[in-house]
Amino acid sequence: MRKNTLKQQLHAGKAAFGVMCTFPSPQVVEMLGHLGFDWILLDNEHGSITVDTAESCIAVAELSGMAPIVRPVGNRPEIIAPFLDRGAWGVQVPHVNTADEARAVVDAVKYAPEGHRGLFGGGRAAQYGYSGSTADYAAAANRETLVCVMIEEVEAIENLPEMLKVPGVDVYFIGSGDLSQSMGYTGQQTHPEVLKMMERGVKSITGAGRIAGCSCPDSHIPKFLGLGVQYFHSTVGRLIQQSSNAYLQGARAAETAAQK
């Protein structure tokens, strides 16, 4: 099991910046790693990434210096474990609303005695069993695998005090999109009431000495960094839009100037 540089970075108090990819393209993942992102979120919940297509993306993320994290479609062991067996460094599980649900995530990710993940010491995550014992691999996996739970409903914000007591969770990530919907402001991630609820959640997380993450527009990153948030991600689509807009605006301006 590799050293989880993302987990080390976060627990050292540093911010980590990632990008979400919803389609299985090892080439794009590799490019993003070489561009300097700390981690990538391979999205099985809303994207077309599957267990079978995730493996090559996970491998090139590692090779290009980026931590591969998977967002599974649900909070069930049979959904979570296959991605870990293929080498994902952690999971970011959506719609976790209670302490019991947070414990279920940890239980699915960790081997005994910390959880009940099915033991397999011959897969990619264990270097196919070629180096070290299965017991050593299981202990390393428990130590290195990152557990992130997504706080996406008002219910989860209300339940944070108990959720923050769950051992084994590394990051509590506030998803502003679904939170806005839960509050009746669908898609309005910067609505004052949504931002207020996000701030409430962040302060609960950091006040308990835990690591906070959140989704927000780029312009709000400084605000949330100031509140102690460490774990952020953009999206491939947003990055393409931003760079394309910058290129086309510059090129069109140059064309206009050349015609004068």
C-alpha positions as CSV (number, residue, x, y, z in Angstrom):
1,M,0.0,0.0,0.0
2,R,1.5,3.3,-1.1
3,K,2.0,6.2,1.3
4,N,-1.1,8.5,1.0
5,T,0.5,11.9,0.3
6,L,-3.0,13.5,0.3
7,K,-3.8,12.2,3.7
8,Q,-0.4,13.3,5.0
9,Q,-0.8,16.8,3.5
10,L,-4.2,17.3,5.0
11,H,-3.3,16.0,8.5
12,A,-0.3,18.3,8.4
13,G,-2.7,21.2,8.1
14,K,-2.1,22.1,4.5
15,A,-4.7,22.7,1.8
16,A,-5.1,20.2,-1.1
17,F,-6.6,21.1,-4.5
18,G,-8.1,18.5,-6.7
19,V,-10.3,18.1,-9.8
20,M,-13.3,16.0,-10.4
21,C,-13.4,13.9,-13.6
22,T,-16.7,12.3,-14.6
23,F,-15.4,10.2,-17.6
24,P,-12.8,7.5,-17.8
25,S,-9.8,9.0,-19.7
26,P,-6.4,8.0,-18.4
27,Q,-4.8,10.5,-20.7
28,V,-6.7,13.4,-19.2
29,V,-6.1,12.1,-15.7
30,E,-2.3,11.9,-16.4
31,M,-2.3,15.5,-17.8
32,L,-4.0,16.8,-14.7
33,G,-1.4,15.1,-12.5
34,H,1.5,16.6,-14.5
35,L,-0.2,20.0,-14.2
36,G,0.2,19.8,-10.4
37,F,-3.1,18.9,-8.9
38,D,-2.9,17.2,-5.5
39,W,-5.7,14.8,-6.1
40,I,-8.4,13.7,-8.5
41,L,-12.0,12.7,-7.8
42,L,-13.0,9.9,-10.1
43,D,-16.8,10.2,-10.2
44,N,-18.9,7.1,-10.2
45,E,-21.9,8.8,-8.7
46,H,-22.7,11.2,-11.6
47,G,-20.2,10.2,-14.2
48,S,-19.5,7.2,-16.4
49,I,-16.5,5.9,-14.4
50,T,-17.1,2.3,-13.4
51,V,-15.0,-0.2,-11.4
52,D,-13.6,-1.6,-14.6
53,T,-12.6,1.8,-16.1
54,A,-11.4,3.3,-12.9
55,E,-8.3,1.1,-12.6
56,S,-6.3,2.6,-15.4
57,C,-7.2,6.1,-14.2
58,I,-6.1,5.2,-10.7
59,A,-2.8,3.9,-12.0
60,V,-1.9,7.0,-14.1
61,A,-2.9,9.3,-11.3
62,E,-0.4,7.6,-9.1
63,L,2.3,7.7,-11.8
64,S,1.8,11.4,-12.4
65,G,1.9,12.3,-8.7
66,M,-1.7,12.7,-7.9
67,A,-3.8,11.0,-5.2
68,P,-6.8,9.0,-6.8
69,I,-10.0,9.3,-4.8
70,V,-13.3,7.7,-6.0
71,R,-16.8,9.0,-5.3
72,P,-18.9,5.8,-5.3
73,V,-22.6,6.0,-6.3
74,G,-23.7,4.9,-2.8
75,N,-22.7,4.0,0.8
76,R,-22.6,0.2,0.6
77,P,-19.7,-2.2,1.0
78,E,-20.3,-3.9,-2.3
79,I,-20.0,-0.6,-4.1
80,I,-17.1,0.9,-2.1
81,A,-14.7,-2.1,-1.8
82,P,-14.1,-2.9,-5.5
83,F,-12.7,0.6,-6.1
84,L,-10.3,0.2,-3.2
85,D,-9.3,-3.3,-4.4
86,R,-8.3,-1.6,-7.7
87,G,-6.0,0.8,-5.9
88,A,-8.0,3.9,-5.0
89,W,-6.4,5.8,-2.2
90,G,-9.7,6.6,-0.6
91,V,-13.4,7.3,-1.2
92,Q,-15.6,10.4,-1.0
93,V,-19.0,9.0,-0.1
94,P,-22.1,11.1,-1.0
95,H,-25.2,11.9,1.1
96,V,-23.9,10.9,4.6
97,N,-26.5,12.3,7.0
98,T,-26.0,10.6,10.3
99,A,-23.3,9.2,12.6
100,D,-24.5,5.7,11.8
101,E,-24.1,6.3,8.1
102,A,-20.6,7.7,8.7
103,R,-19.7,4.7,10.7
104,A,-20.9,2.5,7.9
105,V,-18.5,4.2,5.5
106,V,-15.6,3.6,7.8
107,D,-16.7,0.0,8.3
108,A,-16.7,-0.6,4.5
109,V,-13.3,1.0,4.0
110,K,-11.3,-0.5,6.9
111,Y,-10.2,-4.0,7.5
112,A,-10.5,-5.6,10.9
113,P,-10.3,-4.6,13.7
114,E,-11.4,-1.2,12.5
115,G,-14.0,-2.4,10.0
116,H,-15.4,-5.3,8.1
117,R,-14.0,-4.8,4.6
118,G,-13.6,-8.2,2.8
119,L,-9.9,-9.2,2.9
120,F,-8.1,-9.6,-0.4
121,G,-4.3,-9.5,-0.4
122,G,-3.8,-10.4,-4.1
123,G,-5.1,-7.4,-5.8
124,R,-3.6,-4.2,-7.2
125,A,-4.0,-2.3,-3.9
126,A,-1.8,-5.0,-2.2
127,Q,0.7,-5.0,-5.1
128,Y,-0.7,-8.3,-6.0
129,G,0.6,-9.9,-2.9
130,Y,4.2,-9.7,-4.2
131,S,5.7,-7.6,-1.4
132,G,4.9,-8.3,2.3
133,S,2.3,-10.3,4.0
134,T,-1.5,-9.8,3.8
135,A,-1.5,-8.8,7.5
136,D,1.0,-6.1,6.8
137,Y,-1.0,-4.9,3.7
138,A,-4.2,-4.7,5.8
139,A,-2.6,-2.7,8.5
140,A,-1.1,-0.3,5.9
141,A,-4.4,0.0,4.1
142,N,-6.2,0.9,7.3
143,R,-3.5,3.5,8.0
144,E,-3.3,5.0,4.5
145,T,-6.8,4.9,3.0
146,L,-8.6,8.3,3.1
147,V,-12.2,8.4,4.2
148,C,-14.3,11.4,3.2
149,V,-18.0,11.8,3.9
150,M,-20.1,14.3,2.0
151,I,-22.4,16.6,4.0
152,E,-25.1,17.5,1.5
153,E,-28.4,18.0,3.3
154,V,-29.6,20.2,6.2
155,E,-30.1,17.0,8.1
156,A,-26.4,16.3,7.9
157,I,-25.5,19.8,9.1
158,E,-27.9,19.3,12.1
159,N,-26.3,16.0,12.9
160,L,-22.7,17.1,12.6
161,P,-22.0,17.2,16.3
162,E,-22.5,13.5,16.5
163,M,-21.0,12.7,13.1
164,L,-17.7,14.5,14.1
165,K,-17.2,12.0,16.9
166,V,-17.0,9.1,14.5
167,P,-13.4,7.7,14.4
168,G,-11.8,6.9,11.1
169,V,-13.3,9.8,9.1
170,D,-10.6,12.0,7.6
171,V,-12.6,14.7,5.8
172,Y,-16.1,16.1,6.1
173,F,-16.9,17.6,2.8
174,I,-19.8,20.1,2.4
175,G,-21.4,19.7,-1.0
176,S,-23.0,23.1,-1.7
177,G,-25.0,21.9,-4.8
178,D,-27.2,19.4,-3.0
179,L,-27.2,21.5,0.2
180,S,-28.7,24.3,-1.8
181,Q,-31.4,22.0,-3.1
182,S,-32.0,20.6,0.4
183,M,-32.6,24.2,1.6
184,G,-35.0,25.1,-1.2
185,Y,-32.5,27.2,-3.2
186,T,-31.7,24.6,-5.9
187,G,-28.5,25.5,-7.8
188,Q,-28.0,28.8,-5.9
189,Q,-24.7,27.9,-4.2
190,T,-23.9,31.5,-3.4
191,H,-27.3,32.3,-1.9
192,P,-26.7,34.1,1.4
193,E,-28.7,31.4,3.3
194,V,-26.7,28.6,1.7
195,L,-23.4,30.3,2.4
196,K,-24.5,30.8,6.0
197,M,-25.4,27.1,6.4
198,M,-22.0,26.2,4.8
199,E,-20.2,28.4,7.3
200,R,-22.0,26.9,10.1
201,G,-21.0,23.5,9.0
202,V,-17.4,24.4,8.4
203,K,-17.1,26.0,11.9
204,S,-18.5,22.9,13.5
205,I,-16.0,20.7,11.6
206,T,-12.9,22.8,12.3
207,G,-14.1,23.6,15.8
208,A,-14.0,19.9,16.6
209,G,-10.4,19.7,15.2
210,R,-11.5,17.8,12.1
211,I,-10.7,18.4,8.4
212,A,-13.2,20.3,6.3
213,G,-13.7,20.3,2.6
214,C,-16.3,22.1,0.5
215,S,-17.5,22.7,-3.1
216,C,-17.7,26.4,-4.0
217,P,-17.2,28.8,-6.9
218,D,-13.5,29.6,-7.5
219,S,-14.2,33.2,-6.2
220,H,-15.2,31.8,-2.8
221,I,-12.1,29.7,-2.3
222,P,-10.2,32.5,-0.4
223,K,-13.3,32.9,1.9
224,F,-13.4,29.2,2.8
225,L,-9.6,29.0,3.1
226,G,-9.9,31.7,5.7
227,L,-12.5,29.6,7.6
228,G,-10.0,26.7,7.7
229,V,-11.2,24.6,4.8
230,Q,-8.4,22.5,3.4
231,Y,-9.9,20.2,0.8
232,F,-11.2,21.6,-2.5
233,H,-11.8,20.5,-6.1
234,S,-12.7,22.0,-9.4
235,T,-14.0,20.0,-12.4
236,V,-12.6,19.1,-15.8
237,G,-15.5,20.8,-17.4
238,R,-15.0,24.0,-15.5
239,L,-11.3,24.1,-16.3
240,I,-11.9,23.5,-20.0
241,Q,-14.5,26.3,-20.0
242,Q,-12.1,28.8,-18.2
243,S,-9.1,28.1,-20.4
244,S,-11.2,28.0,-23.6
245,N,-12.8,31.3,-22.7
246,A,-9.4,32.9,-22.0
247,Y,-8.0,31.6,-25.3
248,L,-10.9,32.6,-27.4
249,Q,-11.3,36.1,-25.9
250,G,-7.6,36.7,-26.5
251,A,-7.6,35.3,-30.0
252,R,-10.8,37.2,-31.0
253,A,-9.3,40.4,-29.6
254,A,-6.1,39.8,-31.6
255,E,-8.1,39.2,-34.7
256,T,-10.1,42.4,-34.2
257,A,-6.9,44.4,-33.7
258,A,-5.3,42.9,-36.8
259,Q,-8.2,44.0,-38.9
260,K,-8.0,47.6,-38.0
